[in-house]
């Protein structure tokens, strides 16, 4: 599995890069990584790494020395200094999470248990004692420099971590397809973006949105998906009750408002009103292109959304009326039942309660977008728990 880490470059942050005549083991680790064919970008401080962090969008992995002291070695390291060091490391890791999803290796001269204790004391949410739930891998430097121990340890961790394993397999397929797709378009015509833009402009639809949509379809259609190893995906992980399952189902069903373009209007957009009720838009996307013009130059979109009103369903009512042990949610003919609207409850949107409101009145009230139905049906055991 170490071969999964050969795509892309690694970032290594260690203050020994900035010291003369240092014999720290990080240099041996860098040598082993480069011998494996992985290019390395070396940073001697968090300040330098932070400066270039916006470029770490498609990195292979990060190696971070837990002790990053930028002062003379004769200075006595106090507990206050250690705590400040830990806080700065955590600040960087949280910034990194906003830029990329990549495994983080904390390689230090300190004992592993001490590094983990300091990390958990400052940011317990960043580290889980169950390694299958971690994106951080902690090891002492001296344990990694003998033979091929470095990649044996890393490979063993990846094989036990379904998220990192799936990420690396997906990246391999996606990046290959993205590269092939752009070369294919370029070879057909180097000005293909202009051709698509003009086409969408003539259709009076959002040019940017539709070019992106076209690219997603092309890349997805050309992706050669190598099979995932069932044993590595399943591992020995056991979902922690309903919370794990519910969280994943919600993540696959909804897009939060922060990831929705301001003027992009779609069926499935959910709005929360002042009285706590919810409205879901059902007007087709072709009718709601914001600022779309007719041939006479007037707005084709009248600004109206067609909305269904949603009401919360209690657990007992849901199980009595809308749950089937074999098929899961039973959708009635006169309504649509949705799980996971903001507060992880069930809501029933009545078809007969169709109302219209102006989008400009609602734009600040949008909270989520319900995605099209997935290829699978949520596990029926999800809905059998009384709340």
N, C-alpha and C positions, 0 to 999 in steps of 0.2 A: 504493500500500500504506500510505501514511501514514494513510489513513482507518481502518485497523485499530487505530490508537492513540487514537482519539477516544472510546472507551468507557471511562469511569472517570476518576479524577483522577490527577494526577502529584504526586510528592513531590520537592521540590528542596531539597538541603542545601548551604548555602554561607554561610561566615562573614561575607560582605559584607552580608547582610541585617541584621546587627546593628551595622553601622558607619554613622555619620552622613556624609552628603555623598559616599558612595562612587559612583564612576563605573564600577564593574566591569561587564564585558560580560554578566554573569549577568542583569542587569536587562533587557537587550535580549532575551536568550533567553527569559526569563519572559514578556515582552510578546508574542513571536511564538507561544509555546505557548498563551497565553490567547486570542490573536486566532484561533487555530485552533479554539477552542471547548472547550479542555481546562481544567478547573479545576485550580488549583495550590495545594498546601499547602507553605508555605515554612518551613524550619527554619534557624536561624542557627548550630547546633552539632550535633555528633553526640550529645551528652548529651540534647538536646531530642528529636532524632529517635529515640533509643533509648527514651526515656520513652513515646513514642506508637507505637512500632513494632508493638505487638500489634494495632493498628487498621489495619495495612497489609495486610490479608488479600486484598483485591481491588483493588489499585492498578493503574494503567495502566503506569507505569514510574517508575524512580527516577533522578534526576539528582544526582550527588554530585561536589562540588568536591574534587579530590584534596588540595588544600592547605587544611586547616582549622586555622589557628593562632589560638588565643584569647589573644593577648597583644599588647603594643604593637608597632607596625610597626618601631620602631627597634631591636628586639632582633635580634641576628645569628642567622640560621637556620643551625645547624650540621648536619652529617651525622647526628649523634645525634638531633637534633630531627626531621629528615626521616624517619628510620627509625621513630621512635616514632609519628609521624603516620601512616605507612603501616600500622603494626601496629594502630592504633586503627581505621583505615578497614577493614582486613581483618576485625577482630573484629566490626564492625558488619555487614559483608557476610555473614559466616557466620551471624550471628544472623538476618539477613533471610531467608536460605535456609530457615530452620526455620519461617518464617511464611508466605511466599508464593513463587511462581515468577513473576518479572517481570524484564524486561530492565533492566540497570543501565547508565546512561550516565555515564562519568567525563569531565566537561567541566572543563578546567583551563586556566590561563594558561601552564602548563608545556608543553614540547615533548612530543608523544605518546610518543616513544621513551623519554623519561626516566620518565614515569609508568608505562609498561609495565614498564620495567626494575625500578623500585622494587616494583611489585606482584608481579612474578614472583620477586623476591629474597625477599620475605616469605612469599608464598603461591603457589608455582608451580602448585598444583592448581586455582587459581581462574581462570587465564588460559591460553588456547591460541592459538598463533600462527595456526592455521587458524580464521578468523572464523566458519566454519560450525559450529564446535564451541564457540562462546563464548556466554555470556549477558551479557558485559561489552563495551561499545562505548566506545572511547577516542578523544576528539577535542579539539583545541585550541579554546578558546572563539572566538577571532577568526576561525576558519575557518567558523563557523556562523551569523554574524550578517548576512551579505550576502544580500539577496534572499530566496529560499525555500530557501537552502542547508541550513538546519537539518533540514527534513523530507525534503529530497532525500537527504541523507546517511543519515538514519534509515531511510527507505524502502528505500534501496539495501542497507542492512545486513540488514533484515528479509527481503528477497527472497532473500538468500544464506544465511539461517539457517533451516533447516527446522523446528527446534524452536520458535523464537519465532513463525514464521509459522503453524505448526499450532496452537500455543497460542492465538493471537489469533483464528483462525477457529473453534476449538472453543469458546472463551469466548463468542463472539458467539452461537453456537447454544445453548449450555448456559444462559447467563444469561437469554436470552429465554424459553426453555422453563421455567426455574425460576419466573420472574415470572408467566408465563401459568398455570402449574400451581397456584401458591398462590392466585392470584386466582380461578381456577376452583373450587377447593375452598372458599375463603371464601364465594363467592357461592352455592354449594350449601348450605353451613351453616357459620357462623362457629365452631361448636364441633366441627368435623370431627375434631380430634385425640381428643376424648372419645369420639366414636362408634367410632373405630378401636380405641382403647384398650380399651373395654368389650367389643368383639367379640373381640379377641385374648385378653383375660382369660378370657372364657367358654370359649375354645378351649384354655386352659391352656398358652399359648405365651408366649415372652418378648415383652412388649408393646413395649418400646423398639425392640428389634431389628427386629420386624416392621413397625412404623410407618416406620422408616427404609427398609426394603426396599420397602415400598409406594411411598414417595416416589421412590426411585430409578427404579422401574418407570414411574411416572407421568411423571416428567421426561424419561426416555429416550424414552418413547412419544410425547411431544408435541414432541420436538426436531425442528426443520426443519434438516436438515444441508445446508448449501450445499457444493457440490463443492470439493474441494481442487484447486489447480492443480498438475498433475503435474510441470511444469517447476520449480516452486518447492519442491515436496517432495523431488524428486530432486536438483535443483541439479547441482553438480559434485562433490558429496561422494562419497568412496570409502570404504566400511567398512574399518577398519584390521585386515584379516585376520579370523580367526575370533572374536577377542575381542569385536568389536562385535556380531556376529550372536548369539553365545552370550549376551552380556549382555542383549540385548533379549529373547531368547526366555525367559530365566530371569525377567526382570522381568514378562513377561506371564503366566507360569505360576504364580508363587508370591507369597504374602503373608508377610512376616516377622512374627515373634511380637510385636514391638512394636506392630503395627497390628491385633492380634487382641484382642477383648474377653476378659477373664480367664475368665468362665464360659460363653463361647460355644463350643459344641462342634459341629464340622462333619465330614462325610466329607472326607477329604483332609488332615486334621491329621496332621503328621509329628512324631514324638517320637524323640529321640536318647537311647539308653540308655548306661549307664556303660561297657559293653564296646565301644562304637563302632558298634553295630548300630542300624538305624532301624526304627520301627514306624509304619504308616499306618492311621488309623482308617477303617473302612468301614461303621460302623453309621449308619443313616439319621438325619437331623437330627430328625425327628419323635419318635424314641425317646430322644433325648439332651438334652432341654430341662432345664437345671439347675434344681433346686428346683421343678419342675412337680408340682402336687398332683393327686391323685385326688379324687373326690367325697367320699371319707371323710377327706380332709385329709392322707393319707399321700403320700410322694414317689412319683411315677409313674416317675421315672428311677431305676433300680437302681444307677446309678453305673458300670456295666460298659461298656467300649469293646470293640468287635470289631476286632482288629488283624491286619494282615499284616506279616510280617517281611521286611525288605529286605536284600539283599546286593549288594555292589559288583560290577559287571561290568567286566572289563578291556577296553581298546580293541579288541584282536584278537578276543576272544570276542564282543563286541557286533557288530562288523562281519561276523563269520562267521555268527552265529545270528539277529541281530535287525535287520539293516540291509538295505534294498533301495534300489538307486539311483533307482528311479522313485518309490517310495512312502515312503521314509524309514524310520521305525521299523516293524518287523514285530512286532506284538503276538502272543505265543504264546497258546494257548487256556488254559493253566494258570497264567498269571502276567501281571503288568503291568509294563512297562519304563518308567522315568521318568528324564528327564534333568534335572540341575541341583539335586539334593538337596544343599544346603549347600556341598559342595566341588566343584561343577560336574562331577561324574562321572555315569555311568549306574548305575542301581540296578534290580534285578529283585525285585519283591514277589510271592512265591509264594502263590497262592490256597489251596493245601493247607496252608499254615502259618498257619492262623487261630488266634489266641490271644485270651484275654480278660484285661483288667487294669482296675483301678479308676481312674477319671479323677483322683481326688484323689491317687493315687500318681504320676500322670504329669504333672500340670498344670505343674510346674516344668521338665519335660523337653521341652515343646513348642518347636519351633524354626521351623516353617514351616507354611503351609497350601497344598496343591496346589489350584489353582483349576479349575473345570470346563473342559473342552476348549475352545480358541478356535475362531473361525470358519474359521481357515486351518490348514494343516499346516506345521510348521517346514520351511524350505528343506532339501532333501535334501543339499546340499553341506555343510551344517553337520556332518553325521555321517560324512563321508568322510575326516576328518583323524585320522591315527594319533597317539596321545599318547605 
